[in-house]
Amino acid sequence: MVGIFFILAAVTAIIGLKLYDPILNGQDYLIKGSEHANLVIIGAIMELILVASAIGTSTTMFPFLRKYNETIALWHVFFRFLEAVIITVGVISVLSLLTLSKEFVATGATNIAAFQASGTLLKAVHDWTFLLGPNFMLGINTMMYSYIFYKSKLVPRFIPIIGMTGAILVFVAAILEMFGVFPQISVWGGIMSLPVAANEMILAVWLIVRGFNESALASLPIKRRAVY
């Protein structure tokens, strides 16, 4: 189930972002958004599935992670929920932008400046949620579960090593993007996000095919709260 949730989250995230293209990109988004309303709504549904899948990864991993460190396991669930909330705010901003687009078309494009100002604000909300959720919070979440996987040997150690490396890189990328060192959608941003994406897919396939290391799982202490 953990592996399936990881794959579902990745697939729906990519599809959702692609379906948002008419309303988030281009100068004529106020018109294109209304013209492609169904695609935008399907994109929003994809992201809501992403939200459910992200929560699913944390809750299904929790019974295993808590056997090694209950505190970090709880933090992981909490920050994953926070990531999901941030993504949901982004979905709301896109759907609000769609409403704005429909109103823009219905009123015959009067008072263009006001519509453009509102549209710019809603797009900015989505951009910031995209930065803080799937980048900033993702780095924190990935570091938490990867650390436990590394210490507990529930999966081969090369997987959490990729995970911790990816967590640091995507977190640093988010910080650099916040300060405007490079754009959110850029070559550098993509390169720094690759390891964390690879970690999730490798981990997902491993868990589906092999599962957790049963001998390592059996040897874990119960409800150990403070291992650093």
C-alpha positions as CSV (number, residue, x, y, z in Angstrom):
1,M,0.0,0.0,0.0
2,V,2.9,2.4,0.8
3,G,4.4,1.8,-2.7
4,I,1.0,2.2,-4.4
5,F,0.4,5.5,-2.6
6,F,3.8,6.8,-3.7
7,I,3.2,5.9,-7.3
8,L,-0.3,7.3,-7.3
9,A,0.9,10.6,-5.8
10,A,3.6,11.0,-8.4
11,V,1.3,10.2,-11.3
12,T,-1.5,12.5,-10.2
13,A,0.9,15.3,-9.5
14,I,2.3,15.2,-13.0
15,I,-1.2,14.9,-14.6
16,G,-2.6,17.6,-12.5
17,L,0.1,20.1,-13.3
18,K,-0.1,19.3,-17.0
19,L,-3.9,19.9,-17.0
20,Y,-3.5,23.2,-15.3
21,D,-1.4,24.5,-18.2
22,P,-4.1,26.5,-19.9
23,I,-5.0,28.5,-16.8
24,L,-1.5,28.9,-15.2
25,N,0.6,29.6,-18.3
26,G,0.3,32.1,-21.1
27,Q,-0.8,35.7,-21.4
28,D,-4.4,34.8,-22.3
29,Y,-5.0,32.6,-19.3
30,L,-8.2,34.5,-18.3
31,I,-9.7,33.3,-21.6
32,K,-8.1,29.9,-22.0
33,G,-9.0,28.9,-18.4
34,S,-12.7,29.2,-19.2
35,E,-12.3,27.5,-22.5
36,H,-10.6,24.5,-20.9
37,A,-12.7,24.5,-17.7
38,N,-13.2,20.7,-17.7
39,L,-9.5,20.0,-18.0
40,V,-8.7,22.4,-15.1
41,I,-11.4,20.7,-12.9
42,I,-10.0,17.3,-13.8
43,G,-6.5,18.6,-12.9
44,A,-7.9,19.8,-9.5
45,I,-9.3,16.3,-8.9
46,M,-5.9,14.8,-9.7
47,E,-4.3,17.0,-7.1
48,L,-7.0,16.1,-4.5
49,I,-6.1,12.4,-5.2
50,L,-2.5,13.5,-4.7
51,V,-3.4,15.0,-1.3
52,A,-5.1,11.7,-0.3
53,S,-2.2,9.7,-1.5
54,A,0.3,11.8,0.3
55,I,-1.6,11.4,3.6
56,G,-1.8,7.7,2.7
57,T,1.9,7.3,2.5
58,S,2.4,8.7,6.0
59,T,-0.4,6.8,7.7
60,T,0.5,3.5,6.2
61,M,4.1,3.9,7.1
62,F,3.4,5.1,10.6
63,P,2.9,1.6,12.2
64,F,6.4,0.6,11.0
65,L,8.2,3.9,11.6
66,R,6.9,4.2,15.2
67,K,8.5,0.9,16.1
68,Y,11.9,2.6,15.8
69,N,11.1,6.2,16.7
70,E,7.6,7.2,17.6
71,T,8.4,10.9,17.9
72,I,9.9,11.2,14.4
73,A,7.1,9.0,13.0
74,L,4.5,11.4,14.5
75,W,6.4,14.4,13.1
76,H,6.3,12.7,9.7
77,V,2.6,12.2,9.8
78,F,2.1,15.8,11.0
79,F,4.3,17.4,8.4
80,R,2.8,15.2,5.6
81,F,-0.6,16.4,6.6
82,L,0.7,20.0,6.5
83,E,2.1,19.4,3.0
84,A,-1.4,18.1,2.0
85,V,-3.1,21.2,3.5
86,I,-0.7,23.5,1.5
87,I,-1.4,21.6,-1.7
88,T,-5.1,21.8,-1.1
89,V,-4.8,25.6,-0.7
90,G,-3.1,25.6,-4.1
91,V,-6.1,23.6,-5.6
92,I,-8.5,26.2,-4.1
93,S,-6.5,29.0,-5.7
94,V,-6.6,27.4,-9.2
95,L,-10.4,26.7,-8.9
96,S,-10.9,30.3,-7.8
97,L,-8.8,31.4,-10.8
98,L,-11.2,29.3,-13.0
99,T,-14.2,31.1,-11.5
100,L,-12.4,34.5,-12.2
101,S,-11.8,33.4,-15.8
102,K,-15.5,32.4,-16.3
103,E,-16.6,35.8,-14.9
104,F,-14.1,37.6,-17.1
105,V,-15.5,36.0,-20.2
106,A,-19.1,36.4,-19.1
107,T,-18.7,40.2,-18.5
108,G,-17.2,40.8,-21.9
109,A,-13.7,41.6,-20.6
110,T,-14.7,44.8,-18.9
111,N,-12.4,46.3,-16.2
112,I,-9.4,44.2,-17.5
113,A,-7.0,45.6,-15.0
114,A,-9.0,44.4,-12.0
115,F,-9.3,40.9,-13.4
116,Q,-5.6,40.8,-14.2
117,A,-4.7,41.9,-10.7
118,S,-6.9,39.3,-9.1
119,G,-5.5,36.6,-11.5
120,T,-2.0,37.5,-10.7
121,L,-2.6,37.2,-7.0
122,L,-4.3,33.8,-7.4
123,K,-1.5,32.5,-9.6
124,A,1.0,33.7,-7.0
125,V,-0.9,31.8,-4.3
126,H,-0.6,28.6,-6.3
127,D,3.1,29.2,-7.1
128,W,3.9,29.6,-3.4
129,T,1.9,26.6,-2.4
130,F,3.7,24.6,-5.1
131,L,7.0,25.8,-3.6
132,L,6.2,25.2,0.1
133,G,4.3,21.9,-0.3
134,P,5.9,19.6,-2.9
135,N,9.4,21.2,-2.3
136,F,10.0,22.6,1.2
137,M,7.7,20.2,3.2
138,L,8.6,17.3,1.0
139,G,12.3,17.8,1.9
140,I,11.4,17.6,5.6
141,N,9.1,14.6,5.2
142,T,11.6,12.6,3.1
143,M,14.4,13.2,5.5
144,M,12.3,11.9,8.4
145,Y,11.3,8.6,6.9
146,S,14.6,8.1,5.1
147,Y,16.5,8.5,8.4
148,I,14.4,5.8,10.1
149,F,14.7,3.5,7.1
150,Y,18.5,4.0,7.2
151,K,18.8,3.3,10.9
152,S,16.4,0.4,11.0
153,K,17.4,-1.3,7.7
154,L,13.8,-1.9,6.8
155,V,14.9,-1.4,3.2
156,P,18.3,-1.6,1.6
157,R,20.4,1.4,2.8
158,F,21.1,2.7,-0.7
159,I,17.4,3.7,-0.9
160,P,17.3,6.0,2.2
161,I,20.8,7.4,1.2
162,I,19.2,8.5,-2.0
163,G,16.2,9.8,0.0
164,M,18.3,11.8,2.4
165,T,20.4,13.2,-0.4
166,G,17.3,14.1,-2.3
167,A,15.6,15.6,0.8
168,I,18.5,18.0,1.3
169,L,18.7,19.0,-2.3
170,V,14.9,19.7,-2.7
171,F,14.9,21.6,0.6
172,V,17.9,23.7,-0.5
173,A,16.2,24.2,-3.9
174,A,13.1,25.5,-2.2
175,I,15.1,28.0,-0.1
176,L,17.0,29.2,-3.2
177,E,13.8,29.6,-5.1
178,M,12.3,31.6,-2.3
179,F,15.2,34.1,-2.5
180,G,14.9,34.2,-6.3
181,V,18.3,32.6,-7.1
182,F,16.6,30.6,-9.9
183,P,12.9,30.2,-11.0
184,Q,10.6,27.5,-9.6
185,I,10.4,25.8,-12.9
186,S,14.0,25.8,-14.1
187,V,16.8,23.4,-15.1
188,W,18.5,23.7,-11.7
189,G,15.2,23.2,-9.9
190,G,14.6,20.0,-12.0
191,I,18.1,18.7,-11.4
192,M,17.9,19.2,-7.6
193,S,14.5,17.5,-7.5
194,L,15.6,14.4,-9.4
195,P,17.0,12.4,-6.5
196,V,14.0,12.8,-4.3
197,A,11.7,11.7,-7.2
198,A,14.0,8.7,-7.9
199,N,14.0,7.8,-4.2
200,E,10.2,7.7,-4.1
201,M,9.9,5.6,-7.3
202,I,12.7,3.1,-6.3
203,L,11.2,2.8,-2.8
204,A,7.7,2.3,-4.2
205,V,8.8,-0.5,-6.5
206,W,10.9,-2.1,-3.8
207,L,8.0,-2.1,-1.3
208,I,5.6,-3.5,-3.9
209,V,7.9,-6.3,-5.0
210,R,9.8,-7.1,-1.8
211,G,8.2,-5.3,1.1
212,F,10.0,-4.4,4.3
213,N,12.9,-6.5,5.6
214,E,11.0,-8.8,7.9
215,S,14.0,-9.7,10.0
216,A,14.8,-6.0,10.6
217,L,11.2,-5.3,11.4
218,A,11.1,-8.1,13.9
219,S,14.2,-6.8,15.7
220,L,12.9,-3.3,16.1
221,P,12.1,-2.0,19.6
222,I,8.5,-1.1,20.4
223,K,7.6,2.6,20.8
224,R,11.1,3.8,21.2
225,R,10.8,7.6,21.5
226,A,14.2,9.2,21.4
227,V,16.8,7.9,19.0
228,Y,18.9,10.6,17.4
